[in-house]
């Protein structure tokens, strides 16, 4: 027996969605009868079960980070073993296999806070370089760059040229970060997602389809912290 949450909306057609919590949502117009809803669910029951299984496997791959020493976590597209070293300096360091955080042992309970802080600093360096590179190629001006804690958007931009990027981009491969940067820069000129928008994205970053595919297949990565 599957549980389905019905949501009334102004939409014109019935729609089934499964959110990141694996909750099944049935979005329906106000004038749709209960019988029509049940028929729609029955017609799509097989799809629901298959989709749930696929999403469960994807979610299992990207489990939440516990910040325990020895844990493997993704960072810039690779997996590293998490390690803490007690030190007066506060920094993060990567080598071939280890992601090491240097902080005073008294601060270990706040390891998540420092991980996010260091990750925001690291990501800002990476993003700033790409924004400068692609803004010149696209001849577009931007106002500021901000690294946020957004859990719903990888990136966004404002009408006055402010660019925002989720620090969670620190988990993804380099070609995905580049794509998100290009995506937002093009939005400074083209506000929609029509063909012209994707044509411009493709000119700046021809591999953008690979990036979109990676994000779709690994969507749960944004929720691991």
ZAVOMI-754172 format. One record per residue: y negated, x, z negated of N, C-alpha, C, O, CB in turn; residue in one letter. Coordinates in steps of 0.05 Angstrom, whole numbers, plus 32768, in hexadecimal, padded with zeros to 4 digits. Glycine has a CB too. Example, Ala and Ser with C-alpha at 12.3 -4.5 7.8 and 13.67 -1.06 7.14 Angstrom:
BEGIN
807281087F64805A80F67F64804281087F648042811D7F57805980E27F4BA
802D81017F72801581117F717FFF81027F637FE9810C7F5F800C811A7F8ES
% end
This chain:
BEGIN
8018801180008000800080007FE7801280007FE380237FEF80007FED7FE7X
7FD6800E80137FBD801D80157FA6800D800C7FA47FF580117FB980288032X
7F93801A7FFE7F7B800C7FF47F64801180087F5F802880107F7480167FD8X
7F577FFC800F7F417FFE80227F287FF180167F297FDB800C7F497FF0803DX
7F13800080177EF97FF6800D7EE97FE980247EE37FF780377EE9800D7FFFX
7EE37FD080217ED47FC280367EB67FC480317EAC7FBF801A7EDC7FA58037X
7EA77FCC80457E8A7FCE80437E7D7FBD80587E817FC180707E817FEC8046X
7E6D7FAA804F7E5E7F9980627E457FA8806C7E377FB5805D7E567F7E8054X
7E407FA580867E2A7FB380927E1E7FA480A97E297F8F80B17E327FD0809BX
7E087FAE80B47DFB7FA180CA7E077FA980E57DFE7FA080FA7DDD7FA780CAX
7E1C7FB980E47E297FC280FD7E357FAA810C7E397F9581007E3E7FD780F7X
7E3A7FAE81267E447F9881367E637F9881397E6E7F8381417E387F998152X
7E6F7FAE81337E8C7FB081367E997FBA811C7E8C7FC5810B7E947FC2814DX
7EB47FB581197EC27FBF81027EC97FDD81067ECE7FE6811C7EDD7FAF80FEX
7EC77FEB80F07ECC800880F27EDC801280DA7ED6800A80C37EB1801880F4X
7EF0802380DF7F00802F80C97EF8804C80C67EF6805A80DA7F1E802C80CFX
7EF3805580AE7EED807180A87EFD807A80907F03806A807E7ECF807580A4X
7F038094808F7F0F80A080777EFC80B6806E7EF880C9807D7F2C80AB807DX
7EF180B480567EDE80C7804D7EEB80E080417F0380E280407ECB80BB8039X
7EDA80F280377EE4810C802D7EF5810980147F04811B800C7ECD811E8028X
7EF380F280067F0380ED7FEE7F1D80DE7FF67F2B80D47FE57EF380DC7FDAX
7F2280DD80107F3A80CF801B7F3980B180157F4E80A480137F5380DC8010X
7F2180A780127F1D808A800D7F1A807D80287F0B808680397F0480857FFBX
7F298067802C7F29805880467F13804380457F13803280347F44804C804CX
7F00804580587EEA803280597EEC802180717EF0802A80887ECF80428059X
7EE88007806D7EE87FF480837ECB7FE980857EC37FD980737EFD7FDC807FX
7EBD7FF180997EA17FE8809C7EA17FD080AF7EAA7FD280C67E8F7FFF80A7X
7E977FBA80A67E987FA180B67E7D7F9380B77E6D7F9480A47EAE7F8E80AAX
7E797F8480CD7E607F7480CF7E627F5C80BB7E787F5580B37E5C7F6980ECX
7E4C7F5180B57E4B7F3B80A17E5A7F2280AB7E647F13809B7E2E7F34809BX
7E5B7F1E80C57E677F0580CF7E857F0780D57E907EF580E17E597EFD80E8X
7E927F1D80CE7EAF7F2080D37EBF7F1380BD7EB97F1680A57EB67F3E80D6X
7ED47F0480C57EE47EF680B27EF97F0980A57EFE7F1F80AF7EF27EDF80BFX
7F057F00808F7F197F1080817F327F1380937F3F7F2880937F217F028067X
7F387EFF80A27F4F7F0080B47F4B7F1580CA7F5E7F2580D07F547EE480C2X
7F337F1780D57F2D7F2B80E97F2F7F4780DD7F397F5A80EA7F117F2780F5X
7F267F4A80C47F287F6480B77F457F6C80B37F4D7F8380B87F1A7F63809BX
7F557F5980AA7F727F5F80A57F807F6680BF7F917F7880C07F7F7F478098X
7F797F5880D47F867F5D80EE7F7E7F7980F87F8F7F8881037F7D7F498103X
7F657F8180F47F5B7F9B80FC7F6A7FB180ED7F727FC580F87F3D7F9E80F8X
7F6D7FAD80D37F7B7FC180C27F987FC380CB7FA27FDA80CE7F7A7FB880A4X
7FA57FAD80D07FC17FAD80D87FC57FBC80F37FD87FCB80F77FCC7F9080DAX
7FB27FB781057FB37FC3811F7FB07FE2811D7FBB7FF0812E7F9D7FB88131X
7FA17FEB81097F9B800781067FAA801580EF7FA4802B80E77F7D800B8102X
7FBE800780E47FCD801180CD7FDA802C80D37FD9803E80C27FE27FFD80C4X
7FE6802F80EA7FF3804880F17FDF805F80F27FE4807580E980028046810CX
7FC8805980FF7FB3806D81007FAA807680E47FA5808E80DF7F9B80628110X
7FA7806380D27F9E806880B77FB1807C80A97FA88090809E7F9C804F80A7X
7FCB807680AB7FDF8088809E7FDF80A480AA7FE080B8809B7FFA807C809FX
7FDD80A680C47FDD80C080D17FC480D080CA7FC680E780C47FDF80BC80F0X
7FAE80C280CB7F9480CF80C47F9480D980A77F8A80EF80A27F7C80BC80C9X
7F9F80C980957FA080D180797FB180EA80757FA980FC80667FAB80BA8069X
7FC780EB80837FD9810380817FCB811C808B7FCD8131807F7FF380FE8090X
7FBD811980A17FAE813080AD7F99813A809A7F96815280957FA2812880C8X
7F8A8127808F7F74812E807D7F7E813980637F71814B80577F6281158077X
7F94813080597FA0813A80407FA8815880447FA4816880317FB9812A8038X
7FB3815E805B7FBA817A80617FA2818C80637FA281A380597FCA817C807BX
7F8D8182806F7F74819180727F67819680567F5D81AB80507F6081838084X
7F68818180467F5C8183802B7F6C8197801A7F6081A580097F5B8167801EX
7F868198801E7F9781AA800F7F9081C780157F9181D980047FB581A48015X
7F8981CC802F7F8281E780377F6881F180297F66820880227F7E81E88056X
7F5581DF80267F3B81E6801A7F3981DB7FFE7F2981C97FF97F2481DD802CX
7F4881E57FEC7F4781DC7FD07F2E81E77FC27F2381FB7FCB7F6181E47FC0X
7F2681D97FAE7F0D81E17F9F7F1181FD7F927F2682037F887F0681CC7F8AX
7EFB820C7F917EFC82277F857EFA82247F677EE982167F5C7EE482387F90X
7F0D82327F597F0D82317F3B7EFF82487F2F7EFA82497F177F2A82307F32X
7EF7825C7F3F7EEA82747F367EFA82837F217EF0828C7F0C7ECF826D7F2AX
7F1482867F277F2682967F167F2C82B07F237F3082B17F3C7F4082867F10X
7F2E82C57F147F3482DF7F1F7F4F82DF7F2C7F6382D57F217F3382F57F09X
7F5082EA7F447F6982EA7F547F6B82D37F677F7D82D37F797F8082EA7F41X
7F5982C07F657F5982AA7F777F4F82B27F937F3D82C37F957F4782937F6CX
7F5B82A77FA87F5282AD7FC37F3E82987FCC7F4382807FCA7F6A82AE7FD7X
7F2782A27FD47F12828F7FDD7F0782987FF87F0682B07FFF7EFB828E7FC8X
7EFE828480087EF2828B80227ED6829580207EC7828C800F7EF382728035X
7ECF82A880307EB482B380307EAF82BF804C7EBC82D280547EB082C98019X
7E9B82B480597E9482BC80747EAC82BD80877EAF82CF80977E8782D88073X
7EBC82A880847ED382A580977EEC82B380907F0082AF809E7ECA82AE80B1X
7EED82C3807B7F0582D080727F0C82C980557EFA82BF80467F0282EF8075X
7F2482CE804D7F2C82C980317F2B82E380217F3582F8802B7F4882BC8030X
7F2082E280097F1E82F97FF87F2982F27FDC7F2882DB7FD37F0183037FF5X
7F3483067FCE7F3D83037FB37F2583057FA17F1683197FA27F5383177FACX
7F2182F27F907F0A82F17F7D7F0F83047F667F2483047F5A7F0682D47F73X
7EFA83157F607EFC83287F4B7EE2832A7F3C7ECC83287F487F0583447F56X
7EE3832D7F217ECB83307F117ECB834C7F057EE083567EFC7EC9831B7EFBX
7EB483587F047EB083727EF67E98836F7EE47E8283687EED7EAD838A7F0BX
7E9C83767ECA7E8683747EB77E73838B7EBC7E7A83A27EBB7E9183747E9AX
7E5A83847EC27E4683987EC87E2B838C7EC27E2783747EC47E4883A17EE6X
7E18839D7EBC7DFD83937EB67DEF83887ECF7DDE83777ECE7DEC83A97EA9X
7DF683947EE67DEA838A7EFF7DF8836F7F067E0E836A7EFE7DED839F7F16X
7DEA83607F167DF483467F1F7DF583477F3E7DE083477F4A7DE3832E7F15X
7E0C83487F497E0E834A7F667E2A83417F707E3C833D7F5F7E0883667F70X
7E2C833E7F8A7E4683367F967E4C834B7FAB7E3B83547FB97E4583197FA2X
7E6683527FAD7E6E83687FBF7E8883617FCD7E9A83577FC17E7183837FB0X
7E8883667FE77EA083607FF77EAD837A80017E9E838C800A7E9A834E800FX
7EC7837C80007ED58391800F7EEB8384801F7EEA836B80237EE083A87FFCX
7EFF839280287F138387803A7F228370802E7F29835D803C7F26839D8042X
7F28837180147F39835C80077F2B834F7FEF7F3383397FE87F5283687FFEX
7F17835B7FE47F0C83517FCB7EEF83467FCE7EDF83517FDD7F0C83677FB6X
7EEA83317FBF7ECF83277FBB7EC9832C7F9E7ED4831D7F8D7ECB83097FC5X
7EB8833F7F987EB483477F7C7E98833F7F737E8483447F807EB883657F79X
7E9783327F5C7E7D832B7F507E79833C7F387E8A833E7F267E7C830C7F48X
7E62834A7F377E5B835B7F217E47834C7F0F7E3083477F177E4E83767F2BX
7E4F83447EF77E3D83387EE47E47833F7EC87E5E83477EC47E3D83197EE8X
7E35833C7EB57E3C83417E997E52832E7E907E5183167E977E23833E7E87X
7E6583377E827E7C83277E7A7E73830D7E6B7E8182F97E6B7E8F83377E68X
7E5C830F7E5D7E5282F77E4F7E4B82E17E627E4982C97E5A7E3A82FF7E3EX
7E4682E87E7B7E3E82D47E8F7E5682C87E9E7E5182B77EAF7E2A82E07EA2X
7E6E82D07E987E8582C67EA77E8782A87EA77E8E829C7EBB7E9E82D17E9AX
7E80829A7E917E81827D7E927E6E82717EA77E71825A7EAF7E7982727E76X
7E5A82817EAF7E4782777EC37E4D82837EDF7E3B82857EF07E2A827E7EBBX
7E66828B7EE37E6D82997EFC7E6882887F157E5F82937F297E8B82A17EFBX
7E6C826E7F137E66825C7F2A7E48825D7F317E41825F7F487E6F823F7F23X
7E37825C7F1D7E1A825E7F217E1382777F307E0382777F437E0B825B7F07X
7E1D828E7F277E1682A77F337E2382AA7F4F7E1782B67F617E1F82BE7F21X
7E3A829F7F527E4782A07F6D7E3582917F817E30829B7F977E6382937F6CX
7E2B827A7F797E1A826A7F8B7DFF82797F8F7DF5827A7FA67E14824E7F7FX
7DF482857F7A7DDB82937F7C7DDE82AB7F907DCD82AE7FA17DD2829D7F60X
7DF382BB7F8C7DF782D27F9E7DFC82C97FBB7DF382D57FCE7E0E82E37F94X
7E0B82B37FBD7E1282A97FD87DFA829F7FE77DF782A37FFF7E2782937FD6X
7DE882927FD97DCF82897FE57DBE82A17FEF7DB382A080057DBE82787FD1X
7DBD82B67FDF7DAE82CE7FE77DBB82DA80007DAD82E280137DAD82E27FD1X
7DD582DD80007DE382E980167DE082D980307DDB82E380457E0182ED8010X
7DE482BE802D7DE282AD80447DC682AD80507DC282AC80687DEA8290803DX
7DB182AE803E7D9682AE80497D9182C6805A7D8382C4806E7D8282AE8031X
7D9C82DE80537D9982F680637DA582F1807F7D9982F880937DA6830E8055X
7DBD82E6807F7DCB82E180987DBC82CD80A97DB782D280C17DE882D78093X
7DB482B7809D7DA782A180AC7D8C82AA80B67D8582A380CD7DA48289809AX
7D7D82B880A77D6282C280AF7D6482D280C97D5482CF80DB7D5582D28099X
7D7882E480CA7D7C82F580E27D8282E480FA7D7782E981107D93830980DDX
7D9382D080F77D9A82BF810D7D8482AC81167D8082A7812E7DB382AE8107X
7D7582A281037D5E829181097D4982A181197D3E8297812D7D51828680EFX
7D4482BA81117D3182CA811F7D3B82D0813C7D2C82D0814F7D2C82E58110X
7D5582D6813E7D6182DD81587D5F82C5816B7D5682C881827D7E82E58154X
7D6882AE81627D6A829781747D4F828881787D4B827B818C7D7F8283816BX
7D3D828A81657D23827D81687D13828B817E7D04827E818D7D13827D814EX
7D1782A581807D0A82B481967D1682AC81B17D0782A981C47D0C82D38191X
7D3082AA81B27D3D82A381CB7D36828781D47D34828281EC7D5C82A581C8X
7D32827581C17D2C825981C77D0E825381C77D06823D81CE7D3A824781B2X
7CFE826781C17CE1826581C07CD8824D81AF7CC9823C81B77CD6826181DCX
7CE3824C81977CDC823781847CD28244816A7CDC825881617CF48224817FX
7CBE8237815E7CB3824281447CBF8232812D7CC38219812F7C9482408144X
7CC4823F81177CCE823280FF7CBB823980E87CAB824C80EA7CEB823B80F8X
7CBC822980D37CA9822D80BD7CB6823D80A67CAC8251809E7C9F821280B3X
7CCD8233809D7CDA824080867CF8823D80887D03822C80967CD08235806CX
7D06824D80787D24824C80777D2B824880597D23825780487D3182668083X
7D3B823480547D43822E80387D62822B80377D6E821E80487D358215802EX
7D6E823880237D8A8235801F7D8E822080087D8482247FF27D9882508017X
7D9C820B800F7D9E81F47FFC7DBB81F37FF07DCC82037FF77D9881DA800BX
7DBE81DF7FE07DD981DA7FD47DE681C17FE07DF781B57FD57DD781D67FB6X
7DDC81B97FF87DE681A180057E0481A180087E1081B580107DD9819E8020X
7E10818A80027E2D818680067E338172801C7E4A816C80217E39817D7FEBX
7E1E816980297E228155803E7E19815F80597E218154806E7E12813C8037X
7E08817480597DFE817E80737E00819D80737DF981AA805F7DE181758078X
7E0981A880897E0981C5808C7DED81CF80917DE581E480877E1C81CE80A3X
7DDE81BF809F7DC281C780A57DB181AF80AB7DBB819A80B27DC281DB80BCX
7D9781B380A97D84819E80B07D6981AB80B67D6581C280B07D8181888099X
7D57819B80C27D3C81A680C77D28818F80C37D2F817880C47D3A81B280E4X
7D0F819780BF7CFA818380BB7CE7818480D27CE7819680E27CEB818880A0X
7CD6816F80D47CC3816D80EA7CAE818480EA7CA2818A80FE7CB5815380E9X
7CAA819080D27C9681A680D17CA381C180D37C9781D580CC7C8681A480B7X
7CBC81C280DC7CC981DC80E27CD781E980CC7CDE820180CD7CB481EE80ECX
7CDD81DB80B67CED81E780A07D0A81E480A67D1481CF80AE7CE681D98085X
7D1981FA80A37D3581FB80A87D4581FD808E7D3E820E807D7D3D821380BBX
7D5981EC808B7D6981EB80737D8681F080797D9181E4808C7D6581D18064X
7D93820180697DAF8207806E7DBE820780537DB58212803F7DB38222807CX
7DD581FA80537DE681F9803B7DF2821480357DFC822180477DFC81E3803EX
7DF1821C801C7DFD823680157E1A8237801A7E27824C801B7DF7823D7FF7X
7E26821F801E7E43821D80237E4B8229803E7E62822D80447E4C82018021X
7E36822F804E7E3C823D80687E47825980627E52826680747E22823F8079X
7E448263804A7E4E827D80437E6D827E80467E78829480487E4682858027X
7E7A826780467E97826680487EA1826880657EB8827080697EA1824D803BX
7E90826180787E9A825E80947E97827880A47E88828A809C7E8B824780A1X
7EA5827980BB7EA3829080CD7E87829480D87E77828180D97EB7828F80E3X
7E8182AC80E17E6682B280EC7E5F82A081047E48829881067E6682CF80F5X
7E72829B81157E6A828B812D7E63826E81267E55826181357E82828B8141X
7E6C8265810F7E64824A81067E48824B80FA7E38823880FF7E78824080F1X
7E41826080EC7E26826380E17E12826480F87DFD825780F77E24827C80CFX
7E188274810C7E06827681237E02825B81307DEC825381377E12828A8138X
7E18824B81337E158231813F7E03821F812F7DF28211813B7E3182248142X
7E06821E81157DF5820D81047DD8821581077DC6820481087DFE820E80E7X
7DD3822F81077DB78239810B7DAC822F81257D95822581277DB682588109X
7DBB8233813B7DB2822B81557DAE820C81567D9A820381617DC68233816BX
7DC081FE814A7DBF81E0814A7DA481D7813E7D9681C681497DD681D58139X
7D9D81E281277D8481DA811A7D6B81E481297D5781D581297D8381E580FEX
7D6C81FB81347D55820581447D5081F3815C7D3981ED81627D5A8222814DX
7D6581EB816A7D6181DA81817D5681BF81787D4781B281877D7C81D68190X
7D5E81B681607D53819C81567D35819D81517D28818881507D628195813CX
7D2A81B5814E7D0D81B7814A7CFE81AD81637CE781A581627D0581D48144X
7D0C81AF817A7D0081A681937D0C818B819D7CFD817A81A77D0381BB81A9X
7D25818881987D33817081A27D408162818A7D53816D817E7D49817781B8X
7D36814A81837D3F813D816A7D59812E816C7D65812981577D29812A8162X
7D62812881847D7B811981877D93812B818E7D918143818F7D788103819DX
7DAA811E81937DC2812D819B7DCB812581B77DE3812481BE7DD981288187X
7DB7812081C87DBE811981E47DC5813281F47DC5814981EA7DA6810A81F1X
7DCB812E820D7DD58144821E7DC2815C821F7DCB8173821E7DD9813A823AX
7DA8815782207D95816D82227D97817E82097D958197820B7D7881628224X
7D9B817281F27D9E818181D97DB6819481DB7DB381AC81D67DA2816E81C1X
7DCD818A81E37DE6819A81E47DE481AF81FA7DEF81C581F87DFE818981E9X
7DD581A982107DD181BD82257DC281D5821A7DC981EC82207DC181B0823DX
7DAD81CF820A7D9D81E581FF7DAD81F581EA7DAC820E81E97D8481DA81F1X
7DBD81E781DA7DCF81F581C77DE2820781D57DE6821E81CD7DDE81E081B5X
7DED81FD81EB7E01820C81FB7DF4822582087E02823A820A7E0C81FB8210X
7DDB822382107DCE823A821C7DCA825082077DCE8268820D7DB282328228X
7DC3824881EF7DBE825C81DA7DD8826781CE7DDA827E81C77DAD824F81C4X
7DEC825581CC7E05825D81BE7E1C824F81CD7E25823A81C57E04825581A0X
7E26825C81E27E3C825081F37E55824981E37E64823781EC7E4382638209X
7E5A825581CC7E73825081BD7E70823881AA7E81823481987E7B826981ADX
7E5B822881AD7E558213819A7E6C81FF81977E7081F481827E3C820581A1X
7E7B81FA81AD7E9181E781AB7EA781F181997EB481E1818B7E9C81E281C7X
7EAC820B81997EC0821781877EB78213816A7EC7820E81587EC48235818EX
7E9D821681657E928213814A7E9581F681417E9C81F1812A7E75821C814AX
7E8E81E381537E9181C7814C7EAE81C081467EB381B181337E8681B68162X
7EC081CB81557EDC81C681517EE581D181367EF481C481287EED81D28168X
7EDC81E981307EE481F681167EDA81E580FF7EE981E080EC7ED882128114X
7EC181DB81007EB681CB80EB7EC581B180E87ECA81A780D27E9981C580F0X
7ECD81A580FE7EDC818C80FD7EF7819080F17F01817F80E17EDF81808119X
7F0581A680F87F2081AB80EE7F1F81B580D17F3481B380C37F2E81C08100X
7F0881BF80C87F0781CA80AD7EF081BC809C7EE381C9808C7F0281E880AEX
7EED81A280A17ED7819380957ED7819480767EC18193806A7ED88177809EX
7EEE8196806A7EEF8196804D7EE581AF80407EE281B180277F0B81908043X
7EE081C480507ED681DD80447EBB81DA80367EB581E980247ED481F3805AX
7EAC81C6803F7E9181C280327E9481B880167E8081B880077E8181AE8043X
7EAC81AF800E7EAF81A37FF37EBE81B57FDF7EC481AC7FC97EBE81897FF6X
7EC381CE7FE67ED381DF7FD47EC481E87FBC7ECF81F47FAA7EDE81F67FE3X
7EAA81E47FBC7E9A81EB7FA57E8381D77FA17E7381D97F8F7E8E82087FA7X
% end
